[in-house]
Amino acid sequence: MSYYNHLQIKEFFSVVIGAGGAGMRVALHISKMGFSCALISKVFPTRSHTVSAQGGITVALGNSHEDHWEWHMYDTVKGSDYLGDQNAIEYMCKTGPKAVLELEHMGLPFSRCKNGRIYQRPFGGQTLFYGKKQAARTAASADRTGHALLHTLYQQNLKNKTTIFSEWYALDLVKNQDGRILGCIAFSIETGELVYFKARATVLATGGGGRIYQSTTNAYINTGDGIGMALRAGIPVQDMEMWQFHPTGIAGIGILVSEGCRGEGGYLLNVHGERFMKRYAPNVKDLAGRDVVSRAILIEIKEGRGYFDDVYGPHVKLKLDHLGKELLELRLPGILELARTFAYVDPVTELIPVFPTCHYMMGGIPTTIYGQVITVDNNNKNAEGSDKIVPGLFAVGETACVSVHGANRLGGNSLLDLIVFGYSTGSYIQKYLEEEEWPVRNATNSDIELALARYTKWNNNQPSLHKENIVKIRQDLQWCMQNNFSVFREEKKMLEGLEEIKEIHNRLNNVVLQDTTSIFNTQRIECLELDNLLETAYATAVSAIFRTESRGAHSRYDFPFRDDKHWLYHTLFLPQHNILIRRNVNMKPRFRSYFPPQTRTY
């Protein structure tokens, strides 16, 4: 059956796929400038995963002490283990204060200092005077900053008349013969209505893909949809081996316990009651980079100094009770609620069991600081090629790789990433829409059929003698990634994991979509999401095997040291050729000299 004949067309100047903080910030600017904008979200916008961000927005406002964007830039470059692009990091840190004050003027309810200014708390890896002293730089709304941000942006989008398609699922990008992106195909989860969203500018803002792992802080919706859509359109992905494992997920469950807990004065203990981080990061202790703290926790457990029980499994403890009930209720009310509900402990009087859990995707779709998606001009598949812009396509937020996070993101920089590059992308799209003419070559019927291919495939899958269960396949993939591509890695295990991913991919041929109805067909969504999970997992696996060093979140037993001579490069996975190449790290900030790579200690 051809679904093309039943396809409606809705035309907008711009379509934004994903209604988290990044997507809504882009859409807000486009709508404010008077251009029509479709905002597509597979959940109600305020249920997007930005709502779960707890700690705050790291930015050099100077409300707690003297501060400077260059100190923030130094910390971010060092935190990235020198894999971050310094032009992009400079742009983010320098323009961050203006972006945060703009949110304040929109009505975001920040916590306040006694003098009325925005409250800023200490966070990991943040220092003054280029590493000399701990900084309090992370602007917070108690421990629900993402919630406050998302609701503020949603209200502003309603005010500015963004056209919101809530509970719509985007299938794939529509690409014409010239390689220009001309929108996407999406369908209503409620009714099954299929629509071609035709647009001059298409923005991928679909968030991360942490659900490739068995233990993750990510919501069930974080299935790497943007990564899958980009790869199927022949667009490369960058640094996919770099996944951040947050040190403090609730043990056995994976729900996030904010770094803000340690910023307010909490600390980690092993089974002997020792504050063990002083052995791994003697200067900043529990406020070291997240990759450093996660590795320390796992080493403590491996060497017999962790806790273990049947309820939580292996873990260490997070101590907050010494901070007092009044401060905890003022600064960390959400953490109290989460710990009582899911860990069955009261942090006012008890220790919280914690264990590292997958949290953030540092890699993603490579972009400029204006959100333009980058591919490589690479006719010879063995040559490295040069950067080339994909016309009509933009990416922003966690699904993008600008790259400001490099090999390890610093806490609080994710929300800053959303608002800074959300604004810069929206501003560039405004200019793009004003100056660029509508492309002469529209998408052909075959271009649109190609974007519908997955929908058609799943609807037409024939019963097999060996029927596979979609849930079982997803669980097997998650355990494969957890066991072979976690905090510590080695080639033998990763190669075994890659073969397992290939076998899991082959098993998809034996999955039958038993429910082919249109109305609220959640099984169809699960099947389509699994496609994207597998694309994301495969890109992660081959990238991790390719990088033969340890840097930031990518830690290998068989290559335990950082190797700047051979690996001070981004990895780029090219889906057309199924190969990886290196891409240069940008070491050319505009307003100051670059920070040369140094030994990374805390």
C-alpha positions as CSV (number, residue, x, y, z in Angstrom):
1,M,0.0,0.0,0.0
2,S,1.3,3.5,-0.9
3,Y,0.8,5.9,2.0
4,Y,1.9,8.8,-0.3
5,N,-1.6,9.1,-1.7
6,H,-3.1,9.7,1.8
7,L,-0.5,12.3,2.7
8,Q,-1.5,15.8,3.7
9,I,0.9,18.7,3.2
10,K,1.3,21.4,5.8
11,E,3.7,24.2,4.8
12,F,5.6,26.5,7.3
13,F,8.7,28.7,7.0
14,S,10.3,26.5,9.6
15,V,9.6,23.1,11.4
16,V,11.3,22.3,14.7
17,I,11.3,18.7,15.7
18,G,11.5,18.4,19.5
19,A,9.9,20.7,22.1
20,G,12.5,20.6,24.9
21,G,14.5,23.7,26.0
22,A,16.5,23.9,22.7
23,G,13.6,23.4,20.4
24,M,11.3,25.8,22.2
25,R,14.1,28.5,22.3
26,V,14.6,28.2,18.5
27,A,10.8,28.2,17.8
28,L,10.3,31.2,20.1
29,H,12.7,33.4,18.2
30,I,11.3,32.3,14.8
31,S,7.7,33.0,15.8
32,K,8.7,36.3,17.4
33,M,10.2,37.4,14.1
34,G,6.8,36.8,12.4
35,F,7.6,33.6,10.5
36,S,5.3,30.6,10.7
37,C,6.8,27.8,12.8
38,A,5.6,24.2,13.4
39,L,6.9,22.7,16.7
40,I,6.5,18.9,16.6
41,S,6.7,17.0,19.9
42,K,6.1,13.3,20.6
43,V,5.0,14.3,24.2
44,F,3.2,17.3,25.6
45,P,6.0,20.0,25.4
46,T,6.4,20.5,29.2
47,R,7.0,16.7,29.5
48,S,10.1,17.0,27.4
49,H,13.2,15.8,29.2
50,T,14.6,19.3,29.9
51,V,12.0,19.3,32.7
52,S,14.2,16.8,34.6
53,A,17.3,19.1,34.7
54,Q,17.8,19.9,38.4
55,G,21.0,21.8,39.3
56,G,21.0,25.0,37.2
57,I,22.5,27.0,34.4
58,T,26.2,27.6,34.7
59,V,27.0,31.2,33.7
60,A,29.5,33.9,34.8
61,L,27.0,36.4,36.3
62,G,29.2,37.2,39.3
63,N,26.4,37.3,41.9
64,S,28.2,35.3,44.5
65,H,31.7,36.7,43.9
66,E,33.8,38.3,41.2
67,D,33.6,36.2,38.0
68,H,34.6,36.3,34.3
69,W,33.5,34.4,31.2
70,E,37.1,33.5,30.5
71,W,37.4,31.6,33.7
72,H,34.2,29.7,32.8
73,M,35.7,29.1,29.3
74,Y,38.9,27.7,30.9
75,D,36.9,25.3,33.1
76,T,34.8,24.1,30.2
77,V,37.8,23.5,27.9
78,K,39.5,21.6,30.7
79,G,36.4,19.7,31.6
80,S,36.0,18.7,27.9
81,D,39.5,17.1,28.2
82,Y,40.5,19.5,25.4
83,L,38.2,17.9,22.9
84,G,35.7,20.9,22.9
85,D,35.9,23.4,20.1
86,Q,37.3,26.5,21.7
87,N,35.5,28.9,19.3
88,A,32.1,27.5,20.3
89,I,33.0,27.3,24.0
90,E,34.1,31.0,23.9
91,Y,30.8,31.9,22.2
92,M,28.7,30.1,24.8
93,C,30.5,31.4,27.9
94,K,30.7,35.0,26.6
95,T,27.1,35.3,25.5
96,G,25.7,33.2,28.4
97,P,25.0,36.0,30.8
98,K,22.9,37.9,28.3
99,A,20.9,34.7,27.5
100,V,20.2,34.0,31.2
101,L,19.1,37.6,32.0
102,E,16.8,37.3,29.0
103,L,15.2,34.3,30.6
104,E,14.8,36.2,33.8
105,H,13.0,39.0,31.9
106,M,10.7,36.3,30.5
107,G,9.7,35.4,34.0
108,L,11.8,32.4,34.9
109,P,11.5,32.1,38.7
110,F,15.1,31.9,39.8
111,S,16.1,31.4,43.5
112,R,17.4,34.6,45.0
113,C,20.3,35.8,47.1
114,K,19.5,38.1,50.0
115,N,20.2,41.1,47.9
116,G,17.6,40.0,45.3
117,R,20.1,38.8,42.6
118,I,19.9,35.4,41.0
119,Y,21.2,32.7,43.4
120,Q,24.3,30.8,42.1
121,R,25.6,27.5,43.7
122,P,29.0,25.7,43.4
123,F,29.1,23.0,40.8
124,G,31.7,20.4,39.8
125,G,34.7,21.6,37.7
126,Q,33.9,25.3,38.2
127,T,36.7,27.6,39.4
128,L,37.9,31.2,39.7
129,F,41.2,32.6,38.5
130,Y,41.8,29.7,36.0
131,G,41.6,26.8,38.5
132,K,42.8,28.5,41.7
133,K,39.5,28.4,43.7
134,Q,36.0,26.8,43.7
135,A,33.4,29.0,42.0
136,A,29.7,29.4,42.7
137,R,28.5,29.9,39.1
138,T,25.4,27.8,38.6
139,A,22.2,29.9,38.5
140,A,19.4,27.8,40.0
141,S,15.7,27.7,40.6
142,A,15.9,25.5,43.7
143,D,16.6,22.0,42.3
144,R,14.0,22.2,39.5
145,T,15.7,24.6,37.1
146,G,14.8,22.6,34.0
147,H,11.2,22.6,35.0
148,A,11.1,26.4,35.5
149,L,12.9,26.9,32.1
150,L,10.6,24.6,30.1
151,H,7.4,26.1,31.5
152,T,8.7,29.6,30.9
153,L,9.6,28.9,27.2
154,Y,6.3,27.0,26.7
155,Q,4.3,30.1,27.9
156,Q,6.4,32.4,25.7
157,N,5.7,30.1,22.6
158,L,2.0,30.2,23.3
159,K,2.2,34.0,23.6
160,N,4.0,34.3,20.3
161,K,1.6,31.9,18.5
162,T,4.0,29.1,17.6
163,T,1.9,26.3,16.0
164,I,2.5,23.3,18.4
165,F,1.8,19.8,17.2
166,S,1.7,17.9,20.6
167,E,2.0,14.1,20.6
168,W,3.1,13.9,17.0
169,Y,5.9,11.6,16.0
170,A,8.5,12.6,13.3
171,L,9.5,9.7,11.1
172,D,12.3,11.0,8.8
173,L,13.7,14.0,7.0
174,V,12.6,14.8,3.4
175,K,15.7,15.4,1.2
176,N,15.6,16.5,-2.4
177,Q,17.9,15.5,-5.3
178,D,20.3,18.3,-4.4
179,G,20.8,17.1,-0.8
180,R,18.6,20.0,0.6
181,I,16.4,19.2,3.5
182,L,12.8,20.3,2.8
183,G,11.0,19.3,6.0
184,C,9.9,15.9,7.5
185,I,7.2,13.3,7.6
186,A,5.3,13.0,10.9
187,F,2.1,11.5,12.2
188,S,-0.4,12.2,14.9
189,I,-0.1,9.6,17.7
190,E,-3.7,10.2,18.6
191,T,-5.3,9.8,15.2
192,G,-2.6,8.3,13.0
193,E,-2.9,11.2,10.5
194,L,0.2,11.3,8.2
195,V,1.6,14.7,7.2
196,Y,4.4,16.1,5.1
197,F,5.6,19.2,7.0
198,K,7.2,21.2,4.2
199,A,9.6,23.8,5.4
200,R,12.5,26.0,4.2
201,A,14.3,25.4,7.5
202,T,14.2,22.1,9.5
203,V,15.6,21.9,13.0
204,L,16.4,18.7,14.8
205,A,16.1,19.3,18.6
206,T,15.2,15.7,19.7
207,G,17.4,15.4,22.7
208,G,19.6,12.5,23.7
209,G,19.5,8.8,23.4
210,G,20.3,7.5,26.8
211,R,17.8,4.7,26.5
212,I,20.4,2.7,24.7
213,Y,21.6,1.9,28.2
214,Q,20.0,-0.3,30.8
215,S,20.6,2.2,33.6
216,T,20.0,5.9,32.7
217,T,18.6,9.1,34.1
218,N,17.0,9.7,30.7
219,A,13.2,9.6,30.2
220,Y,11.6,6.8,28.1
221,I,11.3,9.3,25.2
222,N,15.1,9.7,24.9
223,T,15.6,7.2,22.1
224,G,18.0,9.0,19.8
225,D,15.4,9.9,17.2
226,G,17.4,12.8,15.7
227,I,20.5,10.7,15.4
228,G,18.6,8.0,13.6
229,M,17.0,10.6,11.3
230,A,20.3,12.2,10.5
231,L,22.1,8.9,9.8
232,R,19.3,7.6,7.5
233,A,19.7,10.9,5.6
234,G,23.4,10.2,5.1
235,I,24.5,12.8,7.6
236,P,27.5,12.0,9.8
237,V,27.6,12.0,13.6
238,Q,30.5,13.2,15.8
239,D,32.1,11.9,19.0
240,M,29.4,9.3,19.6
241,E,31.8,7.3,21.9
242,M,31.4,10.1,24.5
243,W,28.6,9.3,26.9
244,Q,28.5,10.9,30.3
245,F,27.7,8.7,33.3
246,H,26.4,10.8,36.1
247,P,28.1,9.8,39.4
248,T,24.9,10.0,41.5
249,G,21.9,8.1,40.1
250,I,19.7,6.4,42.8
251,A,21.3,2.9,43.0
252,G,19.3,0.2,41.3
253,I,16.9,2.7,39.6
254,G,19.0,5.3,37.8
255,I,17.0,8.4,38.7
256,L,19.1,11.5,38.9
257,V,20.4,12.9,42.2
258,S,21.6,16.4,41.3
259,E,25.2,17.5,41.4
260,G,23.6,20.5,43.3
261,C,23.6,18.2,46.3
262,R,27.4,18.2,46.4
263,G,27.4,21.9,45.4
264,E,25.5,22.7,48.5
265,G,28.0,20.7,50.7
266,G,27.0,17.0,50.4
267,Y,29.7,14.4,49.9
268,L,30.3,10.8,49.1
269,L,31.2,8.0,51.5
270,N,32.4,4.4,51.0
271,V,31.5,1.5,53.3
272,H,34.2,2.5,55.8
273,G,32.6,5.9,56.2
274,E,35.6,7.5,54.4
275,R,35.2,10.6,52.2
276,F,37.1,8.9,49.4
277,M,37.1,11.6,46.8
278,K,39.9,13.4,48.5
279,R,42.2,10.5,47.2
280,Y,41.1,11.0,43.6
281,A,40.7,14.8,43.5
282,P,42.5,16.3,46.5
283,N,41.8,19.9,45.6
284,V,38.1,19.9,44.9
285,K,37.1,16.5,46.2
286,D,33.4,15.8,45.4
287,L,33.2,18.6,42.9
288,A,35.6,17.1,40.4
289,G,34.4,16.5,36.8
290,R,31.7,13.9,36.5
291,D,33.8,11.4,34.6
292,V,36.4,11.6,37.4
293,V,33.8,11.0,40.2
294,S,32.1,8.2,38.3
295,R,35.4,6.3,37.8
296,A,36.3,6.8,41.5
297,I,33.0,5.3,42.6
298,L,33.4,2.2,40.4
299,I,37.0,1.8,41.6
300,E,35.9,2.0,45.2
301,I,33.3,-0.7,44.6
302,K,35.6,-2.9,42.5
303,E,38.3,-2.8,45.3
304,G,35.8,-3.8,48.0
305,R,35.1,-0.5,49.6
306,G,31.5,-0.1,48.3
307,Y,28.2,-1.1,49.8
308,F,26.2,-4.0,48.4
309,D,22.7,-5.3,49.2
310,D,19.9,-7.1,47.4
311,V,17.7,-3.9,47.0
312,Y,20.2,-1.4,45.6
313,G,23.0,-3.6,44.3
314,P,26.6,-2.2,44.5
315,H,26.7,1.5,45.5
316,V,28.3,4.2,47.7
317,K,26.4,6.7,49.9
318,L,25.7,10.4,49.4
319,K,25.6,12.3,52.8
320,L,23.3,15.3,53.1
321,D,22.0,15.1,56.6
322,H,24.7,17.4,58.0
323,L,23.3,20.3,55.9
324,G,20.1,20.5,58.1
325,K,16.4,20.2,57.2
326,E,15.9,24.0,56.6
327,L,18.6,24.2,53.9
328,L,17.6,20.9,52.2
329,E,13.9,22.0,52.0
330,L,14.9,25.4,50.6
331,R,17.6,24.4,48.1
332,L,16.9,20.7,47.4
333,P,13.2,20.0,47.8
334,G,13.0,17.9,44.7
335,I,15.8,15.6,45.8
336,L,14.1,15.1,49.2
337,E,11.0,14.0,47.3
338,L,12.8,11.7,44.9
339,A,14.9,10.0,47.6
340,R,11.9,9.4,49.8
341,T,9.8,8.1,46.9
342,F,12.3,5.9,45.0
343,A,15.1,5.1,47.4
344,Y,12.9,4.9,50.5
345,V,15.3,7.0,52.5
346,D,14.9,10.5,54.1
347,P,18.0,12.6,53.3
348,V,17.4,14.7,56.3
349,T,18.4,11.8,58.5
350,E,19.7,9.1,56.2
351,L,22.3,8.5,53.5
352,I,21.3,8.2,49.8
353,P,22.5,5.0,47.9
354,V,24.0,6.2,44.6
355,F,25.7,4.6,41.6
356,P,26.9,6.0,38.2
357,T,24.2,6.0,35.5
358,C,24.1,7.1,31.8
359,H,23.1,10.7,31.7
360,Y,24.2,12.8,28.7
361,M,25.3,12.4,25.1
362,M,28.3,14.7,24.4
363,G,28.4,13.5,20.8
364,G,25.8,14.1,18.1
365,I,25.1,15.8,14.8
366,P,28.0,18.2,14.1
367,T,27.0,21.8,13.7
368,T,28.4,25.4,13.6
369,I,27.7,27.8,16.4
370,Y,24.6,28.9,14.4
371,G,23.1,25.4,14.3
372,Q,24.0,24.7,10.7
373,V,24.5,20.9,10.2
374,I,27.9,19.9,8.9
375,T,28.7,17.0,6.6
376,V,32.0,16.3,4.8
377,D,32.7,17.0,1.2
378,N,34.1,13.5,0.7
379,N,34.0,11.9,-2.8
380,N,36.8,9.6,-1.9
381,K,35.7,7.5,1.1
382,N,39.3,7.0,2.3
383,A,40.0,10.7,2.4
384,E,39.0,12.9,5.3
385,G,37.3,15.6,3.2
386,S,36.4,19.1,4.3
387,D,33.4,20.6,6.1
388,K,30.3,21.3,4.1
389,I,26.9,22.7,5.3
390,V,23.8,20.6,4.8
391,P,21.3,23.2,3.2
392,G,18.0,23.6,5.0
393,L,19.0,21.5,8.1
394,F,19.8,22.7,11.6
395,A,20.4,20.9,14.9
396,V,20.5,22.2,18.5
397,G,20.6,20.9,22.0
398,E,21.8,17.4,23.1
399,T,21.2,15.9,19.7
400,A,23.8,18.4,18.3
401,C,27.5,18.4,18.7
402,V,28.7,22.0,18.5
403,S,31.1,20.9,20.3
404,V,31.1,22.7,23.6
405,H,31.2,19.6,25.8
406,G,34.0,17.6,24.1
407,A,34.8,14.4,26.0
408,N,33.0,15.4,29.2
409,R,30.3,18.0,29.9
410,L,30.5,20.1,33.0
411,G,27.3,20.3,35.2
412,G,25.0,23.2,34.4
413,N,26.5,23.7,30.9
414,S,23.7,21.7,29.2
415,L,21.0,24.2,30.0
416,L,23.4,27.0,28.9
417,D,24.0,25.1,25.7
418,L,20.2,25.0,25.0
419,I,19.5,28.7,25.5
420,V,22.7,30.1,23.9
421,F,22.6,28.0,20.8
422,G,18.8,27.9,20.7
423,Y,19.0,31.7,20.3
424,S,21.9,31.7,17.9
425,T,20.2,29.1,15.7
426,G,16.9,31.0,15.8
427,S,18.7,34.2,14.8
428,Y,20.5,32.6,11.9
429,I,17.3,31.0,10.6
430,Q,15.6,34.4,10.7
431,K,18.4,35.7,8.5
432,Y,18.3,32.6,6.3
433,L,14.5,32.9,5.8
434,E,14.8,36.6,4.9
435,E,17.6,36.2,2.4
436,E,17.4,32.8,0.9
437,E,14.9,32.1,-1.9
438,W,12.6,29.1,-1.8
439,P,14.5,26.2,-3.5
440,V,13.5,25.7,-7.1
441,R,13.7,21.9,-6.8
442,N,10.9,20.6,-4.6
443,A,10.9,17.1,-3.2
444,T,9.7,14.5,-5.7
445,N,7.3,11.6,-5.0
446,S,10.2,9.2,-4.6
447,D,11.9,11.6,-2.1
448,I,8.8,11.6,0.0
449,E,8.3,7.8,-0.4
450,L,11.8,7.3,0.9
451,A,11.0,9.3,4.1
452,L,7.9,7.1,4.5
453,A,9.9,3.8,4.1
454,R,10.1,2.9,7.7
455,Y,6.4,3.4,8.3
456,T,5.7,1.3,5.2
457,K,8.2,-1.4,6.3
458,W,6.7,-1.8,9.8
459,N,3.1,-1.9,8.6
460,N,4.0,-4.6,6.0
461,N,6.2,-6.9,8.1
462,Q,5.1,-10.4,7.4
463,P,4.7,-13.1,10.2
464,S,7.8,-15.2,10.6
465,L,8.4,-18.7,12.0
466,H,10.6,-17.2,14.6
467,K,8.6,-14.2,16.0
468,E,10.6,-11.8,18.1
469,N,9.3,-9.6,20.9
470,I,10.1,-5.9,20.5
471,V,10.4,-5.4,24.2
472,K,12.9,-8.2,24.6
473,I,15.0,-6.9,21.7
474,R,15.1,-3.5,23.3
475,Q,16.1,-4.9,26.7
476,D,18.9,-7.1,25.1
477,L,20.3,-4.0,23.3
478,Q,20.3,-2.0,26.6
479,W,22.1,-4.8,28.5
480,C,24.6,-5.1,25.6
481,M,25.5,-1.4,25.8
482,Q,25.5,-1.5,29.7
483,N,27.9,-4.5,29.8
484,N,30.2,-3.5,26.9
485,F,30.2,0.3,26.5
486,S,29.9,1.6,30.1
487,V,32.3,3.7,32.2
488,F,35.3,1.4,31.7
489,R,35.9,-0.1,28.2
490,E,38.3,-2.5,26.5
491,E,38.6,-3.7,22.9
492,K,37.7,-7.4,23.4
493,K,34.4,-6.6,25.2
494,M,33.5,-3.8,22.7
495,L,34.1,-6.1,19.7
496,E,31.8,-8.7,21.3
497,G,29.2,-6.0,22.0
498,L,29.4,-4.8,18.3
499,E,28.7,-8.3,17.1
500,E,25.8,-8.5,19.5
501,I,24.4,-5.2,18.2
502,K,24.6,-6.6,14.6
503,E,22.7,-9.8,15.7
504,I,20.1,-7.7,17.4
505,H,19.6,-5.6,14.3
506,N,19.1,-8.8,12.2
507,R,16.4,-9.9,14.7
508,L,14.3,-6.9,13.8
509,N,13.4,-8.7,10.6
510,N,11.5,-11.2,12.7
511,V,9.4,-8.6,14.6
512,V,5.8,-8.3,13.5
513,L,3.8,-5.1,14.1
514,Q,0.7,-6.9,15.5
515,D,-1.3,-3.8,15.8
516,T,-1.6,-1.8,12.5
517,T,-4.4,0.4,13.6
518,S,-4.0,4.2,13.6
519,I,-5.3,5.4,16.9
520,F,-2.8,5.6,19.8
521,N,-0.8,2.7,18.4
522,T,2.0,2.6,21.0
523,Q,3.5,-0.5,19.6
524,R,4.2,1.3,16.3
525,I,6.0,4.0,18.2
526,E,8.1,1.4,20.1
527,C,9.1,-0.2,16.8
528,L,10.1,3.1,15.2
529,E,12.0,4.2,18.4
530,L,13.9,0.9,18.4
531,D,15.2,1.7,14.9
532,N,16.6,4.9,16.3
533,L,18.1,3.2,19.4
534,L,19.9,0.7,17.2
535,E,21.3,3.4,14.9
536,T,22.5,5.3,18.0
537,A,24.0,2.2,19.6
538,Y,25.8,1.1,16.5
539,A,27.4,4.6,16.0
540,T,28.4,4.6,19.6
541,A,30.0,1.1,19.4
542,V,32.1,1.7,16.3
543,S,33.2,5.1,17.5
544,A,34.3,3.7,20.9
545,I,36.3,1.0,19.2
546,F,37.9,3.5,16.8
547,R,39.3,5.9,19.5
548,T,42.3,4.0,20.9
549,E,43.0,6.3,23.9
550,S,41.4,7.4,27.2
551,R,39.9,10.9,27.2
552,G,37.1,12.3,29.4
553,A,34.2,9.9,29.5
554,H,35.9,7.4,27.2
555,S,38.1,5.3,29.5
556,R,39.8,2.2,28.1
557,Y,41.7,-0.4,30.2
558,D,43.8,-1.3,27.1
559,F,44.7,2.3,26.3
560,P,44.7,4.0,29.7
561,F,46.3,7.3,28.7
562,R,45.3,10.4,26.7
563,D,47.1,10.6,23.4
564,D,47.1,14.2,22.1
565,K,49.5,13.4,19.2
566,H,47.1,10.9,17.6
567,W,43.7,11.6,19.1
568,L,43.3,15.4,19.7
569,Y,40.5,15.0,17.0
570,H,36.8,14.6,16.8
571,T,35.7,11.2,15.5
572,L,33.2,11.4,12.6
573,F,31.1,8.3,11.6
574,L,30.1,8.4,7.9
575,P,27.0,6.3,7.5
576,Q,27.2,6.2,3.6
577,H,30.5,4.4,3.8
578,N,30.2,2.8,7.3
579,I,33.6,4.2,8.2
580,L,35.1,6.6,10.7
581,I,37.4,9.6,10.0
582,R,39.1,12.2,12.2
583,R,37.9,15.9,12.2
584,N,40.1,18.7,13.6
585,V,39.2,20.3,17.0
586,N,38.8,24.1,16.7
587,M,41.6,25.8,18.6
588,K,40.8,29.3,17.4
589,P,38.7,31.4,19.8
590,R,38.1,35.0,18.5
591,F,38.5,37.2,21.6
592,R,41.4,35.6,23.5
593,S,44.3,33.1,23.0
594,Y,43.5,29.4,23.0
595,F,44.0,27.1,26.0
596,P,46.7,24.5,25.1
597,P,46.1,20.9,26.3
598,Q,47.4,20.2,29.8
599,T,47.3,17.3,32.3
600,R,43.8,17.3,33.7
601,T,43.7,17.2,37.5
602,Y,41.3,18.4,40.1
